[in-house]
Amino acid sequence: MTPQWLHRASADRSGPRRHAAFTLLELMLVMVLLGVVAGIGLAGLDNVDPGYRALESSLTTFIESSRDRARGSGYPVEVLLQEKTLERPARMQRAVFRPILEASFEKAFVARERIEIRGDSSLDERGRFGAGLDLESGGEANFDGRGNPNLSRGFSLEFDFRDRRLEGGTILTWEGLLGMTLRRGGVLEIVLQAGDGDYFQDVRLELPAEVVRSGRWQHLRLTAMNEELVAIVDGKEAGRTSTPPIFGVPRSGIRLGAMERGWSGQIDEILVLARVIENGPELPDEVSVESTYPLRFDRHGTLDAQRHPSTGVPMIMRSFDDEIASFLVGRFTQEVLL
């Protein structure tokens, strides 16, 4: 005799199956919902694409290293965007200062630095750092280092000097680019050649008489970039003036002093840096980076307050019209852009 509970189970299995299939309307509704969810999912995946994350990381690293470069070198650094053309992709770049010419005036390095002493000039007198160039009795020194560099994008020249009697004379001559003369009484006149590439003119910058102090070592830094010439003496700005956009091309090496009407004093540790472009991350065709260019860090590695607002500079990465990343370049560091 079969138990009663088994008959009930068998009857249940053999009865009609409810909800075992979908109606056509239900299937259509499910397909619509799946399409909506799939669309949202694809958009979300686009925003977190691993390639875009890596690009964002490369961009922030490039900006931070540019800031460190300015801080470490003591020279301003600008972050630029190279626009896409038919011949080249869009990419981030930076304008930096790179050493190209230097002279310590140590006797052991005269041949390497290609220094030629003429007249009564000598390297016998003690300089600010070891031996220095002595022009006390007149004469001159010529050196060309590695030849005539391309300084059209900008340059910086710096050296230590000590004047003896404020009697004036020619301190420096760089034919085709720069001249520096001390007038009697202490006014320092700087003449820079700049123009539009075809026509060049003399741009004059005069530093007040109180800037040059007789009998003491001083440090002069002259920087030409972005249509401006700035002179800094002992860490403080001593003068600036506007210039045409392109700077002259040197036709010879640097001459310090002069055989006639030369300056009486000493010079030590001269350094010339050229402003050059370094390439950064390349941008895919569909990606753009919106920001304020050039992004400028001053010689201390902070965001240049004269160009950028104190609130910082936002940088937004877009793929077509969709924002894929954003952050804020603050005065001292990068921050999340809320």
Stockholm file with secondary structure:
# STOCKHOLM 1.0

chainA/1-338         MTPQWLHRASADRSGPRRHAAFTLLELMLVMVLLGVVAGIGLAGLDNVDPGYRALESSLTTFIESSRDRARGSGYPVEVLLQEKTLERPARMQRAVFRPILEASFEKAFVARERIEIRGDSSLDERGRFGAGLDLESGGEANFDGRGNPNLSRGFSLEFDFRDRRLEGGTILTWEGLLGMTLRRGGVLEIVLQAGDGDYFQDVRLELPAEVVRSGRWQHLRLTAMNEELVAIVDGKEAGRTSTPPIFGVPRSGIRLGAMERGWSGQIDEILVLARVIENGPELPDEVSVESTYPLRFDRHGTLDAQRHPSTGVPMIMRSFDDEIASFLVGRFTQEVLL
#=GR chainA/1-338 SS CCCHHHHHHHHHHHSCCTTSSCCHHHHHHHHHHHHHHHHHHHHHHHHTCHHHHHHHHHHHHHHHHHHHHHHHHSSCEEEEEECCCSSSCCEEEEEEEEEEEEECCCGGGHHHHTEEEETTCBSCSBCSSSBCEECTTCEEEEECTTSCCCCTTCEEEEEEEEESSCCCEEEEEETTTEEEEECTTSCEEEEEEEESSSCEEEEEEEECTTTSCTTSEEEEEEEEETTEEEEEETTEEEEEEECCSEECCCCSCEEEEESSSBCCEEEEEEEEEEEEEEEEEECCTTEEEESCSSEEECTTSSBCTTTSCTTCEEEEEEETTEEEEEEEECSSSEEECC
#=GC SS_cons         CCCHHHHHHHHHHHSCCTTSSCCHHHHHHHHHHHHHHHHHHHHHHHHTCHHHHHHHHHHHHHHHHHHHHHHHHSSCEEEEEECCCSSSCCEEEEEEEEEEEEECCCGGGHHHHTEEEETTCBSCSBCSSSBCEECTTCEEEEECTTSCCCCTTCEEEEEEEEESSCCCEEEEEETTTEEEEECTTSCEEEEEEEESSSCEEEEEEEECTTTSCTTSEEEEEEEEETTEEEEEETTEEEEEEECCSEECCCCSCEEEEESSSBCCEEEEEEEEEEEEEEEEEECCTTEEEESCSSEEECTTSSBCTTTSCTTCEEEEEEETTEEEEEEEECSSSEEECC
//
